[in-house]
Amino acid sequence: MTYFILYFFGIASIWWVYRVGWTEALKTMISVLIPSILIILFNVKAGRLIFKNPAVGIISVLPTAIFIYRGSKPIVFGLNNWIDRKRNEFVDQKEVVEAEVVSGDEA
């Protein structure tokens, strides 16, 4: 079942890259993965240390997820801006030569 899920997400990510391009797909994946990883790591660590009762742990997952999601927004925003800056630096390079295409009939 794990391989099926990984296969599905692999195909979905390839389709997403094809649909919107590398940079937008990377920015979307970063926007989803960073908060998700931080939420999972926090709940695993805090669940072992703080919550001895499973009911308290389940109830506290939603508020901690909201706080961690909002707390991770500056990190995600900074990474997305860095990706945009790198893409704009590549586009604005002086070595890029603009050319006009002329068809054979017009020449």
N, C-alpha and C positions, 0 to 999 in steps of 0.2 A: 504494500500500500504506500509506503514511503517513496519507493521508486516511481510509482504512478504520479504522486503529487509533485515530485521533483521534475518529472517529465512534463507534466502539465504546465508548471511554472516556467520551465525552459522554453517550451513552445510559445507560451503567452508572452514571454519577454522578447523572443525573437520577432514575433508579430508586432509587438509594441515598438520596437526599434525600427522595423520596416515602416510602420505607420507614421511615426512622428520624428524620427531621426535619433542619432546617438545622444546628442546633448540633452534633448528634452526627456528622453527615456531615462538617462542617467540621473537627471534632476528629480524625476518622479520616483525612481527607485530609492534615491537617497532620502527623499521626503517621507517615504514609507518605512524604510529599513532602520534608520537611526532611532526614531522614537520607539519602534517595536522592540528593537534589541535592548534599549535602555529600560523599557518597561519590564521585559522578561527578566533581565539581570537583576533589577531591583526587587521584583517580587520573589525571585528564587532566594536571594540573599536575605531579604527581610522576613520572608516566610519561615526560614529556618531559625532566625534569631528572635524575632518578636512574637510571632503568632504561634502559640502552642495549640490553640483551638482552631481547627480548620474552618469553622463558620466565621470567625472573626477575620481570617485571612481572605475568604471569598468575598465578604462584605467590603473589605478595605481595598480590593483590587481596583475597583472603578475610580474612587477618588485619587489614589496614587497614580493611576494611569493618566488621569486628566492633568494632574500637576506635572508629571514627567513629560507629557506631550507638550504642554505649554512651555515648560522649561527647556525643552530641546529645540524649540523654534529658532532661537538665535543661532544655534549651531547649524541647523539645516539652511537657514537664510544665508549665513556666511559662506557655506560650501556652494550653494547655488550661485551666489554672486561671484565667487572665485571662478566657477565654471564659465559664467557669462563673460567675465573679464578676459579669461584665456581665449575664449572663442572670438571676442572682439579684437584682441591683439593679433590673432592669426589673420583675421579678415583685413585689418588695417596695415599689414606689412607693406613695406615699400618695394619689396622684390616682386610683388604681384603685378603682372602686366595685364591691363585690360585690352581686349581685342574685340573688334567688330567683325561679325560674320557677314561675308558677302557671297551671295549665291553665284553660280556660274553664269546664269542668264544676265545678271546685272553687270558683270565684268566686261 
